[in-house]
Amino acid sequence: MENATTSAQSAYGVSALINNHDPLSHAVLAVLGVMSFFTWYIILTKLWDQHKLASSFKAVEKNFWTSPSLKDGVERLKKGDAYRSIVEEGLRAAAHHDGRLTDRIELHEWITLSLQRSVSNVNGSLQGGLGWLATVGSTAPFVGLFGTVVGIIKALIAIGVSGQPSIDRVAGPVGEALMMTAFGLFVAVPAVIGYNWLVSRNKGLQENLRNFASDVHAYLVGGARVGGPETGRPAAPAAPAAAVVRK
């Protein structure tokens, strides 16, 4: 009895679907495999990027705002760090507001534009790959369904040609065809869950970036960080803003 069950599973299981000689089935499985591989690659790499950005925010709160000046604070941040790039962009904007091509833009507006551009670049990096997850989540079930429909059509044609519509000739091919839909769902579900999870985590990280950029802007323009000791947040660096604002 066990041998008969094992033989039936090998004849109609996943291995039979993979080992058959149908190029279309192989193509559908290959597409779903590629979708699944890049889905998990994006999820894992984005989780790592989010972890690094969250760690950078903790380092900023601990080391940057306790430094004597913005320039000293920048040196305390790692090279290539997203928060360091925002501060460097703000310092660069303040230093190059020299009254030539920028004389029609107020200093605070000029710094705001520069900081917003830097924050947008970081946000764009966080959003990268999420479009792929959304695409896979919405299309993978249909790719699997396409394989199912084609498989059922081919099975029915084969049954009609043979003239023997027995249960064993119907169940096996139809069951293999339905596996394609299962594979499509297996690929789509992690993509949808990963997309929603990453988007929700990005919201908090983006809020931290915006708040940090606002604090840097306030210090460059007014010489003080928004939300001082009275709000329970670290005070701004002690160096005067005029030293980095105008030449």
PLY file of the C-alpha trace (Angstrom):
ply
format ascii 1.0
element vertex 247
property float x
property float y
property float z
element edge 246
property int vertex1
property int vertex2
end_header
0.00 0.00 0.00
2.82 2.38 0.90
4.62 1.54 -2.35
1.49 2.36 -4.33
1.11 5.69 -2.53
4.76 6.56 -3.12
4.43 5.64 -6.78
1.36 7.83 -7.17
3.10 10.78 -5.52
6.13 10.41 -7.76
3.88 10.20 -10.81
1.80 13.25 -10.00
3.84 15.27 -7.49
6.13 18.26 -7.75
9.00 16.17 -9.08
6.82 14.96 -11.95
5.91 18.56 -12.77
9.58 19.57 -12.81
10.77 16.50 -14.73
8.17 16.63 -17.47
9.14 17.84 -20.93
6.69 20.73 -21.22
8.67 23.91 -22.09
5.78 26.19 -21.11
5.57 24.69 -17.62
9.31 25.07 -17.21
9.10 28.69 -18.36
6.35 29.49 -15.83
8.31 27.82 -13.02
11.44 29.73 -14.05
9.59 33.06 -13.98
8.15 32.31 -10.55
11.59 31.22 -9.34
13.17 34.49 -10.47
10.36 36.45 -8.83
10.83 34.58 -5.56
14.62 34.98 -5.55
14.58 38.74 -6.07
11.68 39.14 -3.64
13.64 37.59 -0.79
16.82 39.40 -1.85
15.05 42.78 -1.70
13.35 42.01 1.62
16.60 40.98 3.30
18.69 43.83 1.89
16.07 46.44 2.77
15.81 45.13 6.30
19.57 45.47 6.59
19.47 49.03 5.21
16.73 49.95 7.68
18.73 48.45 10.54
21.77 50.53 9.58
19.70 53.71 9.33
18.09 53.09 12.72
21.53 52.50 14.25
22.76 55.73 12.66
19.90 57.65 14.25
20.87 56.33 17.69
24.48 57.38 17.03
23.30 60.85 16.02
21.34 61.31 19.22
24.23 60.01 21.30
27.28 61.57 19.61
26.35 64.25 17.09
24.25 66.66 19.14
26.66 66.49 22.08
29.57 67.78 19.95
30.76 71.41 20.24
29.94 72.27 16.61
28.33 70.85 13.50
31.70 70.26 11.86
32.91 68.34 14.88
29.66 66.42 14.94
30.12 65.42 11.30
33.50 63.91 12.11
31.85 61.72 14.74
29.60 60.12 12.13
30.73 57.35 9.82
31.66 58.17 6.24
28.83 57.34 3.88
26.28 57.64 6.67
22.92 59.08 5.57
22.78 61.55 8.46
26.33 62.68 7.77
25.43 63.38 4.13
22.50 65.55 5.26
24.70 67.66 7.55
27.41 67.99 4.91
24.83 69.13 2.38
23.54 71.75 4.81
27.05 73.04 5.58
27.86 73.15 1.90
24.68 75.10 1.14
25.39 77.61 3.92
28.98 78.10 2.78
28.04 78.66 -0.88
25.27 81.19 -0.32
27.60 83.96 -1.49
25.24 86.46 -3.15
25.94 85.58 -6.78
23.54 83.20 -8.48
21.73 82.66 -5.19
21.16 86.29 -4.21
17.44 86.03 -5.05
16.96 83.15 -2.61
16.95 83.76 1.11
19.50 81.85 3.16
16.94 79.76 5.02
15.20 78.82 1.75
18.50 77.92 0.11
19.44 75.65 3.03
15.93 74.18 3.12
16.11 73.20 -0.55
19.50 71.58 -0.08
18.42 69.61 2.98
15.19 68.51 1.33
17.14 67.28 -1.67
19.47 65.28 0.57
16.57 63.78 2.55
14.79 62.91 -0.70
17.85 61.02 -1.89
17.88 58.92 1.29
14.13 58.32 1.04
14.54 57.28 -2.57
17.13 54.73 -1.51
14.74 53.38 1.14
11.94 53.08 -1.43
14.14 51.31 -3.97
12.96 47.77 -4.68
9.53 48.20 -3.11
8.01 48.59 -6.56
9.30 45.11 -7.43
7.61 43.65 -4.34
4.33 45.33 -5.24
4.59 44.05 -8.81
5.36 40.49 -7.73
2.56 40.53 -5.16
0.02 41.54 -7.80
1.25 39.48 -10.78
2.65 36.22 -9.37
-0.82 34.69 -8.75
-1.75 35.42 -12.36
1.47 33.89 -13.64
0.67 30.74 -11.68
-2.94 30.85 -12.88
-1.72 31.10 -16.47
0.29 27.91 -15.98
-2.76 26.24 -14.44
-5.09 27.20 -17.28
-2.65 26.06 -19.94
-1.99 22.82 -18.07
-5.70 22.04 -17.73
-6.30 22.76 -21.41
-3.48 20.44 -22.43
-4.73 17.74 -20.03
-8.27 17.92 -21.41
-6.98 17.78 -24.97
-4.89 14.72 -24.16
-7.86 13.03 -22.47
-10.10 13.78 -25.44
-7.57 12.40 -27.90
-7.06 9.21 -25.89
-10.81 8.63 -25.56
-10.36 7.26 -22.03
-11.77 9.81 -19.54
-10.90 7.78 -16.43
-10.29 9.41 -13.06
-6.58 8.64 -13.09
-6.12 10.38 -16.43
-8.00 13.47 -15.18
-6.74 13.82 -11.62
-3.02 13.64 -12.34
-2.67 16.31 -15.09
-5.24 18.63 -13.49
-3.54 18.31 -10.09
-0.17 19.17 -11.63
-1.71 22.17 -13.36
-3.23 23.42 -10.09
0.23 23.31 -8.50
1.13 26.29 -10.67
-1.46 28.40 -8.88
-0.10 27.23 -5.53
3.42 28.22 -6.60
2.14 31.64 -7.67
0.57 32.21 -4.26
3.72 30.94 -2.56
5.67 33.68 -4.36
3.06 36.44 -4.00
2.27 36.17 -0.28
5.82 36.93 1.00
6.07 39.81 -1.48
2.86 41.43 -0.22
3.75 40.91 3.45
7.29 42.16 2.88
6.08 45.24 1.01
3.62 46.28 3.75
6.15 45.58 6.50
8.95 47.55 4.86
6.65 50.49 4.07
5.48 50.69 7.68
9.08 50.59 8.96
10.12 53.25 6.44
7.58 55.72 7.85
9.35 55.90 11.19
12.79 56.17 9.61
11.65 58.92 7.25
10.14 60.84 10.15
13.50 60.68 11.93
15.24 61.99 8.83
12.82 64.91 8.49
13.16 65.85 12.14
16.94 65.71 11.94
17.01 67.85 8.80
14.74 70.39 10.53
17.09 70.55 13.51
20.11 71.03 11.26
18.27 73.76 9.35
17.32 75.54 12.58
20.89 75.47 13.83
22.40 76.69 10.56
19.93 79.58 10.34
19.27 80.47 13.98
22.13 78.89 15.90
19.92 76.59 17.99
18.36 73.18 17.62
14.56 72.97 17.57
13.51 71.53 20.92
16.18 72.26 23.49
16.70 70.89 26.97
13.26 72.01 28.05
11.70 69.38 25.78
13.97 66.65 27.01
16.06 66.61 23.83
19.81 67.27 23.67
20.87 70.85 23.21
22.37 72.15 19.97
26.13 72.38 19.46
27.62 75.46 21.07
29.41 76.96 18.05
27.76 80.10 16.65
25.85 79.74 13.39
27.42 82.85 11.84
30.72 81.02 11.47
29.25 78.65 8.93
26.55 80.73 7.32
28.20 83.51 5.32
31.59 84.28 4.01
0 1
1 2
2 3
3 4
4 5
5 6
6 7
7 8
8 9
9 10
10 11
11 12
12 13
13 14
14 15
15 16
16 17
17 18
18 19
19 20
20 21
21 22
22 23
23 24
24 25
25 26
26 27
27 28
28 29
29 30
30 31
31 32
32 33
33 34
34 35
35 36
36 37
37 38
38 39
39 40
40 41
41 42
42 43
43 44
44 45
45 46
46 47
47 48
48 49
49 50
50 51
51 52
52 53
53 54
54 55
55 56
56 57
57 58
58 59
59 60
60 61
61 62
62 63
63 64
64 65
65 66
66 67
67 68
68 69
69 70
70 71
71 72
72 73
73 74
74 75
75 76
76 77
77 78
78 79
79 80
80 81
81 82
82 83
83 84
84 85
85 86
86 87
87 88
88 89
89 90
90 91
91 92
92 93
93 94
94 95
95 96
96 97
97 98
98 99
99 100
100 101
101 102
102 103
103 104
104 105
105 106
106 107
107 108
108 109
109 110
110 111
111 112
112 113
113 114
114 115
115 116
116 117
117 118
118 119
119 120
120 121
121 122
122 123
123 124
124 125
125 126
126 127
127 128
128 129
129 130
130 131
131 132
132 133
133 134
134 135
135 136
136 137
137 138
138 139
139 140
140 141
141 142
142 143
143 144
144 145
145 146
146 147
147 148
148 149
149 150
150 151
151 152
152 153
153 154
154 155
155 156
156 157
157 158
158 159
159 160
160 161
161 162
162 163
163 164
164 165
165 166
166 167
167 168
168 169
169 170
170 171
171 172
172 173
173 174
174 175
175 176
176 177
177 178
178 179
179 180
180 181
181 182
182 183
183 184
184 185
185 186
186 187
187 188
188 189
189 190
190 191
191 192
192 193
193 194
194 195
195 196
196 197
197 198
198 199
199 200
200 201
201 202
202 203
203 204
204 205
205 206
206 207
207 208
208 209
209 210
210 211
211 212
212 213
213 214
214 215
215 216
216 217
217 218
218 219
219 220
220 221
221 222
222 223
223 224
224 225
225 226
226 227
227 228
228 229
229 230
230 231
231 232
232 233
233 234
234 235
235 236
236 237
237 238
238 239
239 240
240 241
241 242
242 243
243 244
244 245
245 246
